[in-house]
Amino acid sequence: MLFFDILLGIVSTAIVGAITIAVLWFSVYIALDIISRLKKYKKDDDWRIKF
């Protein structure tokens, strides 16, 4: 039973970590996208996704 508890802890930690990293990466991406839009590049750069 102890092994199962340890395994469950590892799996839940991994899931939470993955979600946290995904949310952080997404928020950073959105922030950079907003900043680049506010700057209004003179050149029409297509390096980011157009919504």
HELIX and SHEET records of a PDB file:
HELIX    1   1 LEU A    2  LYS A   39  1                                  38    
END                                                                             
